[in-house]
Amino acid sequence: MQPSNRDQRDKAQRFGVFAGAVVAGFGLVAIGLVRLQVADHERYLQLSKENHVRPEILRAPRGTIFDRNGQVLADSAPSFSIVFRPFPAESVGRDPSPDPEWVARVSRLIEQDPAEVRRLVQSANTSGQTAVLKRNVPFPIWSAVEESKDELPGVDVQREPLRHYAYGNLAAHLLGYAGEINEIEVDSLSSQGYRAGDLIGRTGVERKFEDILRGQDGAEYVVVNAAGKRVATFKEGERREPVSGHDLVITLDLKVQKALEQAMAGVERGAAVAMDPRDGGILGLVSRPVYDPNEFSMGLSWDRWRELSNGGTNPLLNRAIQGVYPPGSTFKVVTMLAALRAGIASPSTRLQPCSGRYNFGGRWFGCWKHAGHGSLNFVEALEHSCDVYFYQIGLRLELPRLEETARALGLGDRTGIDLPQEKKGLIPSPAWYDKRWGAGRWRKGLLLNLAIGQGEILVTPLQLAMLVSEAAMDGQPLRPHVVKQVRGAPEYHWQRPGRARLAASPTTWSALHEAMEGVVSGGTATLARVPGLRIAGKTGTAQNPHGKDHALFACYAPAENPQIALAFVIENSGHGGSIAAPMAAQVLSTLFLPDSLRPAAARPPAVADTAAGARGD
């Protein structure tokens, strides 16, 4: 039977609808293709490149640090690190949680904590940035990794500069250390070009001059396969060579530093500073206990970091600029200057003789020499560090004039040294006492303690070195500084101090120099004497409520032409005259005497204290 016209029309109509749908579908496909190939061409081309072309960072070495004579103190050495490079963003292999078996095998191979490997890999997969699994690995480890790379996708060996400190822990607190940047810092500093795995200055010169020492990383582009494995260098990619950081020449003198380190070798806790009194340059700086900054370059375990940062001795603390101590009798230099400037005493003034104690307000204040010093003039009182004499001077002087002279010498504030985290110390004022105890509620008797460097006064070992340096130069203000020159950069100048020269008569300075020389030649610091060398100094023994007294000594030499100032603070060790003074003698002998005339090395503090009979203040 022939189909009816109606059936034919229906069939033709259905065919037309189907054909229209097909045409419309192909039209949509065509539009999509046009959009992909024309409108979104650049976007998908970039995604395509990102999937198979990966930038690899060429890390720049940090600048070298030299001492003032050109000796290398810190530089960068080639090393091999084990890294994890995340898979391309579109790869199915890019899983935020790494396979446990993979983690276990990698950890065994590189001798690293599995939890740390897992954490670093997860971070890399999330951020898309290469993670350093272990730095400075020896040849057996990196060669084993090279052989196993095909079986351990993502793991690679990378050559990079390693921060190296040529003398280990020598001058560690001054140089500081550079450690790996953490995740929080990467987020906040990424705009400055920092990436995961970068080293950043943490303390000391490394931190203060981070912008100068840090170089500019380079980069090259490599072709990778779907598993993230490098297969070739991308020809079209531009290679940028890394640029090293600027070199620094610092004021430290390696010979002085070694002499300080040797003198402080038996000290558990304390600090020593050597300064050039002519310009404030730091010649040496020691803090005890010490650490090796090379540990941080290679990467610390969490256990080792906790040991360094949470231990009771706190070896990361730079006691030379962050430790604050009562100055003890070293502060009598300030008291003497203040009294002579105020005219309340002259070098020949004699006060009530010392019988070993002094009565004020119904209370007895003792002298360190229980038998007493008898009748002394001002110069002799400083030579023998007579507390009773200085009690009387303090009462006559009163607090405002004592505070003014102390601040004029830079105490009670930061010195401005070009090292981070310096402490201010404390010079109390009438306003400070009013705020603490109430207006007018503090008593005059506190002047007895302040005049001998006790009470609330606090100084750093650096401030003590600055004090004797300025005394040596008749009040010329100094700003201690560490960096002398930045190579390859505009000329570097340290900032001059804003303080004016301490105004005092030539008679005042002459009396102070005479008294400080007498301290060493026949006073409380005879153990600091060096044959043929004139030394001027002051001992101190600071009371410590938490244990044995702190021993202090500060001096400059040669007295007739000062070239070096030294300050020692030895915690919980005894008397300054018997503990700290011999250390100064050892350093000065090394620097000024020929080998044949040098005395034997100083004995350990505890032995020296016993043998000397706790001599002097």
Secondary structure, 3 states (H helix, E strand, C coil): CCCCHHHHHHHHHHHHHHHHHHHHHHHHHHHHHHHHHHHCHHHHHHHHHHHHEEEEEECCCCCCEECCCCCEEEEEEEEEEEEECCCCCCCCCCCCCCCHHHHHHHHHHHCCCHHHHHHHHHHHHHHCCCEEEECCCCHHHHHHHHHHHHHCCCEEEEEEEEEEECCCCCCHHHHCCEEECCHHHHHHHHHHCCCCCCEEECCHHHHHCHHHHCCECEEEEEEECCCCCEEEECCCCCCECCECCCCEEECCCHHHHHHHHHHCCCCCCEEEEEECCCCCEEEEEEEECCCCCHHHHHCCCHHHHHHHHHCCCCCCCCHHHHCCECCHHHHHHHHHHHHHHHCCCCCCCCCCCECCEEEECCEEEECCCCCCCECCCHHHHHHCCCHHHHHHHHHHHCHHHHHHHHHHCCCCCCCCCCCCCCCCCECCCHHHHHHHHCCCCCCCCHHHHHHCCCCCCEECHHHHHHHHHHHHCCCCCCCCECEEEECCCCCCCCCCCCCCCCCCCHHHHHHHHHHHHHHHHCCCCHHHCECCECCEEEEEEECCCCCCCEEEEEEEECCCCCCEEEEEEECCCCCHHHHHHHHHHHHHHHHHCCHHHCCCCCCCHHHHHHHCCCCCC
